[in-house]
Amino acid sequence: MPNAQKTYEVSRADLPVSCPLPEMTLWNSHPKVYLPLEATGKAKCPYCGADFVLVD
C-alpha cells in the first residue's frame, strides 16, 4: 500500500478523522473517506487498510 505507516493514533481533538491524512506520504492516493471512531475507538480505511485508533 502507498502509505508506509499502517496504524495511526488520533485524539478527540482530531475528530472527525478522514483518510488519507494530509501528512501521509501519498495523501492523494485514494478518495477521502471519513472514519467513525467515536463508537468503538478504532476504524479501518476501506481503501488502503490503514488502522486508526482513538487515544486520549
C-alpha distance matrix in Angstrom:
0.0 3.8 5.8 7.2 9.5 8.9 12.7 14.7 18.5 20.5 24.2 26.5 27.2 23.6 24.1 23.2 19.5 17.1 13.3 12.0 14.5 16.4 15.6 11.8 10.7 9.9 12.2 12.7 9.4 10.9 14.4 15.7 16.4 18.8 18.4 21.7 21.9 25.7 26.8 24.8 23.3 19.7 17.2 13.7 11.8 12.2 9.6 6.3 8.2 9.1 12.6 15.5 18.9 22.2 24.4 27.9
3.8 0.0 3.8 6.2 9.1 9.9 13.3 14.6 18.3 19.9 23.6 26.0 26.1 22.4 23.3 22.4 18.8 16.2 12.4 10.4 12.6 13.7 12.8 9.1 7.4 6.4 9.2 10.0 7.0 9.7 13.3 14.5 16.0 18.5 18.7 22.2 22.5 26.2 27.7 26.0 24.2 20.8 18.4 15.2 12.9 13.9 10.8 7.8 10.4 10.2 13.9 16.1 19.5 22.4 24.5 27.7
5.8 3.8 0.0 3.8 5.8 7.0 10.1 11.0 14.7 16.4 20.1 22.6 22.7 19.2 20.4 19.9 16.1 14.0 10.5 8.6 9.9 11.4 10.0 6.2 5.6 6.2 8.2 10.3 8.3 10.6 13.7 13.9 15.0 16.8 16.7 20.1 19.9 23.5 25.3 23.5 21.3 18.2 16.2 13.5 11.6 13.6 11.2 7.9 9.6 8.0 11.3 13.1 16.3 19.1 20.9 24.1
7.2 6.2 3.8 0.0 3.8 6.4 9.5 10.9 14.5 16.8 20.6 23.5 23.7 20.5 22.1 22.0 18.2 16.8 13.5 11.9 12.4 13.7 11.4 8.1 7.1 9.1 11.3 13.8 12.0 14.4 17.5 17.4 18.3 19.7 19.1 22.1 21.3 24.9 26.6 24.4 22.0 18.9 17.5 15.0 14.0 16.2 14.2 10.6 11.3 9.4 12.0 13.9 16.5 19.5 20.7 24.0
9.5 9.1 5.8 3.8 0.0 3.8 5.9 7.4 10.8 13.5 17.2 20.3 20.8 17.8 19.5 19.7 16.0 15.2 12.5 11.5 11.4 13.4 11.0 8.3 8.9 11.1 12.3 15.2 13.8 15.5 18.0 17.2 17.5 18.2 17.0 19.7 18.4 21.9 23.5 21.3 18.6 15.8 14.9 13.0 12.8 15.5 14.4 10.9 10.5 7.7 9.2 10.8 13.0 16.0 17.0 20.3
8.9 9.9 7.0 6.4 3.8 0.0 3.8 6.7 10.2 13.0 16.7 19.5 20.6 17.6 18.6 18.6 14.9 14.2 11.5 11.2 11.9 14.7 13.1 10.3 11.5 12.8 13.4 15.9 14.0 14.9 17.1 16.4 15.9 16.5 14.8 17.3 16.0 19.6 20.9 18.4 16.2 12.9 11.8 9.7 10.0 12.7 12.2 8.8 7.4 4.7 6.0 8.4 10.9 14.4 16.0 19.6
12.7 13.3 10.1 9.5 5.9 3.8 0.0 3.8 6.7 9.8 13.4 16.3 17.8 15.1 16.1 16.6 13.2 13.5 11.7 12.1 11.9 15.0 13.4 11.5 13.5 15.2 15.0 17.8 16.5 17.0 18.6 17.0 16.1 15.8 13.5 15.4 13.5 16.8 18.1 15.6 12.9 10.1 10.0 9.1 10.4 13.7 14.1 11.2 9.2 5.8 4.6 5.8 7.4 10.8 12.2 15.8
14.7 14.6 11.0 10.9 7.4 6.7 3.8 0.0 3.8 6.4 10.1 13.1 14.2 11.5 13.0 13.8 10.5 11.3 10.3 10.8 9.6 12.6 11.1 10.2 13.0 14.8 13.9 17.0 16.5 16.9 18.0 15.8 15.0 14.1 12.2 14.0 11.9 15.0 17.0 15.1 11.9 9.8 10.1 10.1 10.9 14.6 15.0 12.7 11.2 7.5 6.2 4.8 6.2 8.7 10.0 13.3
18.5 18.3 14.7 14.5 10.8 10.2 6.7 3.8 0.0 3.8 7.0 10.3 11.7 9.8 11.5 13.1 10.6 12.6 12.6 13.5 11.7 14.4 13.1 13.0 16.1 18.0 16.8 19.9 19.8 20.0 20.6 18.0 16.8 15.1 13.0 13.8 11.0 13.3 15.6 13.8 10.1 9.2 10.8 12.0 13.5 17.2 18.1 16.1 14.4 10.8 8.6 5.9 4.9 6.0 6.3 9.5
20.5 19.9 16.4 16.8 13.5 13.0 9.8 6.4 3.8 0.0 3.8 6.9 8.0 6.1 8.0 9.8 8.0 10.7 11.9 13.1 10.8 13.4 12.8 13.6 17.1 18.6 16.6 19.6 20.1 19.9 19.9 16.7 15.5 13.3 11.5 12.1 9.4 11.2 14.2 13.2 9.6 9.6 11.0 12.8 13.9 17.6 18.6 17.3 16.0 12.5 10.5 6.9 6.1 5.1 5.9 8.2
24.2 23.6 20.1 20.6 17.2 16.7 13.4 10.1 7.0 3.8 0.0 3.8 5.3 5.3 7.2 9.8 9.4 12.8 14.7 16.2 13.7 15.8 15.5 16.8 20.4 21.9 19.6 22.5 23.4 23.0 22.5 19.1 17.7 14.9 13.2 12.9 10.0 10.5 13.7 13.4 9.9 11.2 13.2 15.7 16.9 20.5 21.8 20.8 19.4 16.2 13.8 10.1 8.4 5.5 5.1 5.6
26.5 26.0 22.6 23.5 20.3 19.5 16.3 13.1 10.3 6.9 3.8 0.0 3.8 5.3 5.4 8.2 9.3 13.0 15.7 17.5 15.2 17.3 17.8 19.2 23.0 24.0 21.3 23.8 24.9 24.0 22.9 19.3 17.6 14.2 12.8 11.7 9.2 8.5 12.0 12.8 9.8 11.9 13.8 16.8 17.9 21.2 22.8 22.4 21.1 18.2 15.8 12.0 10.4 7.0 7.5 6.8
27.2 26.1 22.7 23.7 20.8 20.6 17.8 14.2 11.7 8.0 5.3 3.8 0.0 3.8 5.6 8.4 9.6 13.1 15.9 17.2 14.4 15.7 16.3 18.4 22.1 23.2 20.3 22.9 24.5 24.0 22.8 19.1 18.0 14.9 14.4 14.0 12.2 11.8 15.5 16.4 13.4 15.0 16.4 18.9 19.4 22.8 23.9 23.4 22.6 19.5 17.7 14.0 13.0 10.1 10.1 9.1
23.6 22.4 19.2 20.5 17.8 17.6 15.1 11.5 9.8 6.1 5.3 5.3 3.8 0.0 3.8 6.1 6.3 9.5 12.1 13.4 10.7 12.3 13.1 14.9 18.7 19.6 16.6 19.2 20.7 20.2 19.1 15.5 14.6 11.8 11.6 12.1 10.6 11.4 15.1 15.7 12.7 13.3 14.0 16.0 16.1 19.5 20.3 19.8 19.3 16.2 14.9 11.3 11.3 9.2 10.3 10.7
24.1 23.3 20.4 22.1 19.5 18.6 16.1 13.0 11.5 8.0 7.2 5.4 5.6 3.8 0.0 2.9 4.9 8.5 11.8 13.7 11.9 13.9 15.5 16.7 20.5 20.8 17.7 19.7 21.0 19.8 18.2 14.5 12.9 9.5 9.2 9.0 8.2 8.5 12.3 13.6 11.2 12.1 12.5 14.9 15.0 18.0 19.3 19.5 18.9 16.3 14.8 11.3 11.4 9.2 11.3 11.8
23.2 22.4 19.9 22.0 19.7 18.6 16.6 13.8 13.1 9.8 9.8 8.2 8.4 6.1 2.9 0.0 3.8 6.6 10.3 12.5 11.2 13.4 15.5 16.5 20.2 19.9 16.7 18.1 19.5 17.8 15.9 12.1 10.4 7.0 7.4 7.7 8.2 8.9 12.4 13.9 12.1 12.4 11.9 14.0 13.6 16.3 17.5 18.2 17.9 15.8 14.7 11.6 12.5 10.9 13.5 14.5
19.5 18.8 16.1 18.2 16.0 14.9 13.2 10.5 10.6 8.0 9.4 9.3 9.6 6.3 4.9 3.8 0.0 3.8 6.9 9.1 8.0 10.8 12.6 13.1 16.7 16.6 13.6 15.3 16.3 15.0 13.6 10.0 8.5 5.8 5.8 7.6 7.8 10.0 13.2 13.7 11.5 10.8 9.8 11.2 10.5 13.6 14.5 14.7 14.5 12.1 11.4 8.6 10.3 9.8 12.7 14.5
17.1 16.2 14.0 16.8 15.2 14.2 13.5 11.3 12.6 10.7 12.8 13.0 13.1 9.5 8.5 6.6 3.8 0.0 3.8 6.1 6.2 9.2 11.6 11.4 14.7 13.9 10.7 12.0 12.9 11.3 9.9 6.3 5.3 4.1 5.7 9.0 10.2 12.9 15.6 15.9 14.1 12.5 10.5 10.6 8.7 11.4 11.6 12.1 12.8 10.9 11.4 9.6 12.4 12.8 15.8 18.0
13.3 12.4 10.5 13.5 12.5 11.5 11.7 10.3 12.6 11.9 14.7 15.7 15.9 12.1 11.8 10.3 6.9 3.8 0.0 2.9 5.0 8.4 10.3 8.9 11.9 10.8 8.2 9.4 9.6 8.3 8.1 5.5 5.5 6.5 7.4 11.1 12.1 15.4 17.6 17.3 15.5 13.1 10.5 9.3 6.7 9.3 8.7 8.7 9.9 8.2 9.8 9.2 12.6 14.1 17.0 19.7
12.0 10.4 8.6 11.9 11.5 11.2 12.1 10.8 13.5 13.1 16.2 17.5 17.2 13.4 13.7 12.5 9.1 6.1 2.9 0.0 3.8 6.5 8.3 6.5 9.2 7.9 5.3 6.9 7.4 7.2 7.8 6.0 7.5 9.1 10.3 14.0 14.8 18.1 20.4 19.9 17.9 15.4 12.9 11.4 8.5 10.9 9.3 8.6 10.5 8.8 11.1 10.9 14.4 16.0 18.6 21.2
14.5 12.6 9.9 12.4 11.4 11.9 11.9 9.6 11.7 10.8 13.7 15.2 14.4 10.7 11.9 11.2 8.0 6.2 5.0 3.8 0.0 3.8 5.5 5.4 9.0 9.0 6.1 8.9 10.3 10.7 11.0 8.6 9.9 10.2 11.2 14.5 14.6 17.5 20.4 20.0 17.4 15.5 13.8 13.1 11.0 14.0 12.9 11.8 13.1 10.4 11.9 10.7 13.6 14.6 16.6 18.9
16.4 13.7 11.4 13.7 13.4 14.7 15.0 12.6 14.4 13.4 15.8 17.3 15.7 12.3 13.9 13.4 10.8 9.2 8.4 6.5 3.8 0.0 3.8 5.6 8.4 8.5 5.4 8.4 10.9 12.0 12.3 10.2 12.5 13.0 14.7 17.9 18.0 20.7 23.7 23.5 20.8 19.1 17.6 16.9 14.6 17.3 15.7 14.6 16.4 13.8 15.5 14.3 17.0 17.7 19.3 21.1
15.6 12.8 10.0 11.4 11.0 13.1 13.4 11.1 13.1 12.8 15.5 17.8 16.3 13.1 15.5 15.5 12.6 11.6 10.3 8.3 5.5 3.8 0.0 3.8 6.5 8.3 6.7 10.4 12.1 14.0 15.1 13.3 15.2 15.6 16.5 19.5 19.0 21.8 24.8 24.1 21.1 19.3 18.2 17.4 15.6 18.6 16.9 15.0 16.5 13.5 15.1 14.1 16.4 17.4 18.5 20.4
11.8 9.1 6.2 8.1 8.3 10.3 11.5 10.2 13.0 13.6 16.8 19.2 18.4 14.9 16.7 16.5 13.1 11.4 8.9 6.5 5.4 5.6 3.8 0.0 3.8 5.5 5.0 8.7 9.3 11.5 13.3 12.2 14.0 15.1 15.7 19.0 18.7 21.9 24.5 23.4 20.7 18.3 16.8 15.2 13.2 16.0 14.0 11.7 13.4 10.7 13.0 12.9 15.8 17.6 19.0 21.6
10.7 7.4 5.6 7.1 8.9 11.5 13.5 13.0 16.1 17.1 20.4 23.0 22.1 18.7 20.5 20.2 16.7 14.7 11.9 9.2 9.0 8.4 6.5 3.8 0.0 3.8 5.9 8.8 8.9 12.1 14.6 14.4 16.6 18.2 18.9 22.4 22.2 25.5 27.9 26.6 24.0 21.4 19.7 17.6 15.5 17.7 15.1 12.5 14.6 12.6 15.3 16.0 18.9 21.0 22.3 25.0
9.9 6.4 6.2 9.1 11.1 12.8 15.2 14.8 18.0 18.6 21.9 24.0 23.2 19.6 20.8 19.9 16.6 13.9 10.8 7.9 9.0 8.5 8.3 5.5 3.8 0.0 3.8 5.4 5.3 8.8 11.6 12.0 14.6 16.9 18.1 21.8 22.2 25.6 27.9 26.9 24.6 21.9 19.6 17.2 14.4 16.0 13.0 11.0 14.0 12.6 15.9 16.7 20.1 22.2 24.0 26.7
12.2 9.2 8.2 11.3 12.3 13.4 15.0 13.9 16.8 16.6 19.6 21.3 20.3 16.6 17.7 16.7 13.6 10.7 8.2 5.3 6.1 5.4 6.7 5.0 5.9 3.8 0.0 3.8 5.7 7.9 9.5 9.1 11.9 13.9 15.5 19.2 19.9 23.1 25.6 25.0 22.7 20.3 18.0 16.2 13.2 15.1 12.5 11.3 14.0 12.4 15.2 15.3 18.7 20.3 22.3 24.8
12.7 10.0 10.3 13.8 15.2 15.9 17.8 17.0 19.9 19.6 22.5 23.8 22.9 19.2 19.7 18.1 15.3 12.0 9.4 6.9 8.9 8.4 10.4 8.7 8.8 5.4 3.8 0.0 3.8 5.6 7.2 8.1 11.5 14.3 16.4 20.2 21.5 24.7 27.0 26.6 24.8 22.2 19.5 17.3 13.9 14.8 11.8 11.5 14.8 14.1 17.2 17.7 21.2 22.9 25.3 27.8
9.4 7.0 8.3 12.0 13.8 14.0 16.5 16.5 19.8 20.1 23.4 24.9 24.5 20.7 21.0 19.5 16.3 12.9 9.6 7.4 10.3 10.9 12.1 9.3 8.9 5.3 5.7 3.8 0.0 3.8 7.2 9.0 11.6 14.8 16.3 20.1 21.4 24.8 26.7 26.0 24.4 21.4 18.4 15.7 12.2 12.7 9.2 8.6 12.2 12.2 15.7 16.9 20.7 22.9 25.4 28.3
10.9 9.7 10.6 14.4 15.5 14.9 17.0 16.9 20.0 19.9 23.0 24.0 24.0 20.2 19.8 17.8 15.0 11.3 8.3 7.2 10.7 12.0 14.0 11.5 12.1 8.8 7.9 5.6 3.8 0.0 3.8 6.4 8.7 12.2 14.0 17.7 19.6 22.9 24.5 24.1 22.9 20.0 16.7 14.0 10.3 10.1 6.8 7.8 11.3 11.9 15.2 16.3 20.0 22.1 25.0 27.9
14.4 13.3 13.7 17.5 18.0 17.1 18.6 18.0 20.6 19.9 22.5 22.9 22.8 19.1 18.2 15.9 13.6 9.9 8.1 7.8 11.0 12.3 15.1 13.3 14.6 11.6 9.5 7.2 7.2 3.8 0.0 3.8 6.3 10.0 12.5 16.1 18.4 21.4 23.1 23.3 22.4 19.8 16.5 14.4 10.7 10.4 8.1 10.2 13.2 13.6 16.2 16.7 20.3 21.8 25.0 27.5
15.7 14.5 13.9 17.4 17.2 16.4 17.0 15.8 18.0 16.7 19.1 19.3 19.1 15.5 14.5 12.1 10.0 6.3 5.5 6.0 8.6 10.2 13.3 12.2 14.4 12.0 9.1 8.1 9.0 6.4 3.8 0.0 3.8 6.8 9.7 13.3 15.5 18.3 20.4 20.8 19.6 17.4 14.4 13.1 9.8 10.6 9.3 10.9 13.2 12.8 14.7 14.4 17.7 18.8 21.9 24.2
16.4 16.0 15.0 18.3 17.5 15.9 16.1 15.0 16.8 15.5 17.7 17.6 18.0 14.6 12.9 10.4 8.5 5.3 5.5 7.5 9.9 12.5 15.2 14.0 16.6 14.6 11.9 11.5 11.6 8.7 6.3 3.8 0.0 3.8 6.4 9.8 12.4 15.2 16.9 17.4 16.7 14.6 11.4 10.6 7.6 8.4 8.6 10.7 11.9 11.7 13.0 12.5 15.6 16.6 20.1 22.5
18.8 18.5 16.8 19.7 18.2 16.5 15.8 14.1 15.1 13.3 14.9 14.2 14.9 11.8 9.5 7.0 5.8 4.1 6.5 9.1 10.2 13.0 15.6 15.1 18.2 16.9 13.9 14.3 14.8 12.2 10.0 6.8 3.8 0.0 3.8 6.7 9.3 11.7 13.8 14.7 13.9 12.4 9.9 10.4 8.7 10.3 11.4 13.0 13.4 12.5 12.7 11.2 13.7 13.9 17.4 19.5
18.4 18.7 16.7 19.1 17.0 14.8 13.5 12.2 13.0 11.5 13.2 12.8 14.4 11.6 9.2 7.4 5.8 5.7 7.4 10.3 11.2 14.7 16.5 15.7 18.9 18.1 15.5 16.4 16.3 14.0 12.5 9.7 6.4 3.8 0.0 3.8 6.1 9.1 10.7 11.1 10.4 8.8 6.3 7.6 7.1 9.3 11.4 12.5 11.8 10.8 10.0 8.4 10.6 11.1 14.8 17.2
21.7 22.2 20.1 22.1 19.7 17.3 15.4 14.0 13.8 12.1 12.9 11.7 14.0 12.1 9.0 7.7 7.6 9.0 11.1 14.0 14.5 17.9 19.5 19.0 22.4 21.8 19.2 20.2 20.1 17.7 16.1 13.3 9.8 6.7 3.8 0.0 3.8 5.8 7.1 8.3 8.4 7.9 6.6 9.3 10.1 11.9 14.6 15.8 14.4 13.5 11.8 9.7 10.6 10.3 14.0 16.0
21.9 22.5 19.9 21.3 18.4 16.0 13.5 11.9 11.0 9.4 10.0 9.2 12.2 10.6 8.2 8.2 7.8 10.2 12.1 14.8 14.6 18.0 19.0 18.7 22.2 22.2 19.9 21.5 21.4 19.6 18.4 15.5 12.4 9.3 6.1 3.8 0.0 3.8 5.8 6.0 4.8 5.1 5.8 9.3 11.1 13.7 16.3 16.6 14.7 13.1 10.5 7.8 7.5 6.6 10.3 12.4
25.7 26.2 23.5 24.9 21.9 19.6 16.8 15.0 13.3 11.2 10.5 8.5 11.8 11.4 8.5 8.9 10.0 12.9 15.4 18.1 17.5 20.7 21.8 21.9 25.5 25.6 23.1 24.7 24.8 22.9 21.4 18.3 15.2 11.7 9.1 5.8 3.8 0.0 3.8 5.9 5.6 7.9 9.3 13.0 14.8 17.1 19.9 20.4 18.5 16.9 14.1 11.2 10.0 7.9 10.8 11.9
26.8 27.7 25.3 26.6 23.5 20.9 18.1 17.0 15.6 14.2 13.7 12.0 15.5 15.1 12.3 12.4 13.2 15.6 17.6 20.4 20.4 23.7 24.8 24.5 27.9 27.9 25.6 27.0 26.7 24.5 23.1 20.4 16.9 13.8 10.7 7.1 5.8 3.8 0.0 3.8 6.0 8.1 9.6 13.3 15.6 17.3 20.6 21.3 19.0 17.9 15.0 12.8 11.5 10.1 12.9 14.1
24.8 26.0 23.5 24.4 21.3 18.4 15.6 15.1 13.8 13.2 13.4 12.8 16.4 15.7 13.6 13.9 13.7 15.9 17.3 19.9 20.0 23.5 24.1 23.4 26.6 26.9 25.0 26.6 26.0 24.1 23.3 20.8 17.4 14.7 11.1 8.3 6.0 5.9 3.8 0.0 3.8 5.5 7.8 11.4 14.4 16.3 19.6 19.8 17.0 15.9 12.6 10.9 9.1 8.6 11.4 13.4
23.3 24.2 21.3 22.0 18.6 16.2 12.9 11.9 10.1 9.6 9.9 9.8 13.4 12.7 11.2 12.1 11.5 14.1 15.5 17.9 17.4 20.8 21.1 20.7 24.0 24.6 22.7 24.8 24.4 22.9 22.4 19.6 16.7 13.9 10.4 8.4 4.8 5.6 6.0 3.8 0.0 3.8 7.1 10.8 13.6 16.3 19.1 18.7 16.1 14.2 10.8 8.2 5.8 4.8 7.7 10.1
19.7 20.8 18.2 18.9 15.8 12.9 10.1 9.8 9.2 9.6 11.2 11.9 15.0 13.3 12.1 12.4 10.8 12.5 13.1 15.4 15.5 19.1 19.3 18.3 21.4 21.9 20.3 22.2 21.4 20.0 19.8 17.4 14.6 12.4 8.8 7.9 5.1 7.9 8.1 5.5 3.8 0.0 3.8 7.1 10.3 13.0 15.7 15.2 12.3 10.7 7.3 5.5 4.5 6.0 9.3 12.5
17.2 18.4 16.2 17.5 14.9 11.8 10.0 10.1 10.8 11.0 13.2 13.8 16.4 14.0 12.5 11.9 9.8 10.5 10.5 12.9 13.8 17.6 18.2 16.8 19.7 19.6 18.0 19.5 18.4 16.7 16.5 14.4 11.4 9.9 6.3 6.6 5.8 9.3 9.6 7.8 7.1 3.8 0.0 3.8 6.7 9.2 12.1 12.0 9.4 8.5 5.9 5.3 6.8 8.8 12.4 15.6
13.7 15.2 13.5 15.0 13.0 9.7 9.1 10.1 12.0 12.8 15.7 16.8 18.9 16.0 14.9 14.0 11.2 10.6 9.3 11.4 13.1 16.9 17.4 15.2 17.6 17.2 16.2 17.3 15.7 14.0 14.4 13.1 10.6 10.4 7.6 9.3 9.3 13.0 13.3 11.4 10.8 7.1 3.8 0.0 3.8 6.2 8.8 8.5 5.7 5.6 4.5 6.2 8.9 11.8 15.1 18.6
11.8 12.9 11.6 14.0 12.8 10.0 10.4 10.9 13.5 13.9 16.9 17.9 19.4 16.1 15.0 13.6 10.5 8.7 6.7 8.5 11.0 14.6 15.6 13.2 15.5 14.4 13.2 13.9 12.2 10.3 10.7 9.8 7.6 8.7 7.1 10.1 11.1 14.8 15.6 14.4 13.6 10.3 6.7 3.8 0.0 3.8 5.5 5.8 4.8 5.3 6.5 8.0 11.5 14.0 17.4 20.6
12.2 13.9 13.6 16.2 15.5 12.7 13.7 14.6 17.2 17.6 20.5 21.2 22.8 19.5 18.0 16.3 13.6 11.4 9.3 10.9 14.0 17.3 18.6 16.0 17.7 16.0 15.1 14.8 12.7 10.1 10.4 10.6 8.4 10.3 9.3 11.9 13.7 17.1 17.3 16.3 16.3 13.0 9.2 6.2 3.8 0.0 3.8 6.1 5.8 8.2 9.7 11.6 14.9 17.3 20.8 24.1
9.6 10.8 11.2 14.2 14.4 12.2 14.1 15.0 18.1 18.6 21.8 22.8 23.9 20.3 19.3 17.5 14.5 11.6 8.7 9.3 12.9 15.7 16.9 14.0 15.1 13.0 12.5 11.8 9.2 6.8 8.1 9.3 8.6 11.4 11.4 14.6 16.3 19.9 20.6 19.6 19.1 15.7 12.1 8.8 5.5 3.8 0.0 3.8 6.0 8.2 11.0 13.1 16.7 19.3 22.6 25.9
6.3 7.8 7.9 10.6 10.9 8.8 11.2 12.7 16.1 17.3 20.8 22.4 23.4 19.8 19.5 18.2 14.7 12.1 8.7 8.6 11.8 14.6 15.0 11.7 12.5 11.0 11.3 11.5 8.6 7.8 10.2 10.9 10.7 13.0 12.5 15.8 16.6 20.4 21.3 19.8 18.7 15.2 12.0 8.5 5.8 6.1 3.8 0.0 3.8 5.6 9.1 11.7 15.3 18.3 21.2 24.7
8.2 10.4 9.6 11.3 10.5 7.4 9.2 11.2 14.4 16.0 19.4 21.1 22.6 19.3 18.9 17.9 14.5 12.8 9.9 10.5 13.1 16.4 16.5 13.4 14.6 14.0 14.0 14.8 12.2 11.3 13.2 13.2 11.9 13.4 11.8 14.4 14.7 18.5 19.0 17.0 16.1 12.3 9.4 5.7 4.8 5.8 6.0 3.8 0.0 3.8 6.3 9.6 12.9 16.2 19.0 22.7
9.1 10.2 8.0 9.4 7.7 4.7 5.8 7.5 10.8 12.5 16.2 18.2 19.5 16.2 16.3 15.8 12.1 10.9 8.2 8.8 10.4 13.8 13.5 10.7 12.6 12.6 12.4 14.1 12.2 11.9 13.6 12.8 11.7 12.5 10.8 13.5 13.1 16.9 17.9 15.9 14.2 10.7 8.5 5.6 5.3 8.2 8.2 5.6 3.8 0.0 3.8 6.6 10.1 13.3 15.9 19.5
12.6 13.9 11.3 12.0 9.2 6.0 4.6 6.2 8.6 10.5 13.8 15.8 17.7 14.9 14.8 14.7 11.4 11.4 9.8 11.1 11.9 15.5 15.1 13.0 15.3 15.9 15.2 17.2 15.7 15.2 16.2 14.7 13.0 12.7 10.0 11.8 10.5 14.1 15.0 12.6 10.8 7.3 5.9 4.5 6.5 9.7 11.0 9.1 6.3 3.8 0.0 3.8 6.6 10.2 12.8 16.5
15.5 16.1 13.1 13.9 10.8 8.4 5.8 4.8 5.9 6.9 10.1 12.0 14.0 11.3 11.3 11.6 8.6 9.6 9.2 10.9 10.7 14.3 14.1 12.9 16.0 16.7 15.3 17.7 16.9 16.3 16.7 14.4 12.5 11.2 8.4 9.7 7.8 11.2 12.8 10.9 8.2 5.5 5.3 6.2 8.0 11.6 13.1 11.7 9.6 6.6 3.8 0.0 3.8 6.7 9.6 13.1
18.9 19.5 16.3 16.5 13.0 10.9 7.4 6.2 4.9 6.1 8.4 10.4 13.0 11.3 11.4 12.5 10.3 12.4 12.6 14.4 13.6 17.0 16.4 15.8 18.9 20.1 18.7 21.2 20.7 20.0 20.3 17.7 15.6 13.7 10.6 10.6 7.5 10.0 11.5 9.1 5.8 4.5 6.8 8.9 11.5 14.9 16.7 15.3 12.9 10.1 6.6 3.8 0.0 3.8 6.3 10.0
22.2 22.4 19.1 19.5 16.0 14.4 10.8 8.7 6.0 5.1 5.5 7.0 10.1 9.2 9.2 10.9 9.8 12.8 14.1 16.0 14.6 17.7 17.4 17.6 21.0 22.2 20.3 22.9 22.9 22.1 21.8 18.8 16.6 13.9 11.1 10.3 6.6 7.9 10.1 8.6 4.8 6.0 8.8 11.8 14.0 17.3 19.3 18.3 16.2 13.3 10.2 6.7 3.8 0.0 3.8 6.8
24.4 24.5 20.9 20.7 17.0 16.0 12.2 10.0 6.3 5.9 5.1 7.5 10.1 10.3 11.3 13.5 12.7 15.8 17.0 18.6 16.6 19.3 18.5 19.0 22.3 24.0 22.3 25.3 25.4 25.0 25.0 21.9 20.1 17.4 14.8 14.0 10.3 10.8 12.9 11.4 7.7 9.3 12.4 15.1 17.4 20.8 22.6 21.2 19.0 15.9 12.8 9.6 6.3 3.8 0.0 3.8
27.9 27.7 24.1 24.0 20.3 19.6 15.8 13.3 9.5 8.2 5.6 6.8 9.1 10.7 11.8 14.5 14.5 18.0 19.7 21.2 18.9 21.1 20.4 21.6 25.0 26.7 24.8 27.8 28.3 27.9 27.5 24.2 22.5 19.5 17.2 16.0 12.4 11.9 14.1 13.4 10.1 12.5 15.6 18.6 20.6 24.1 25.9 24.7 22.7 19.5 16.5 13.1 10.0 6.8 3.8 0.0
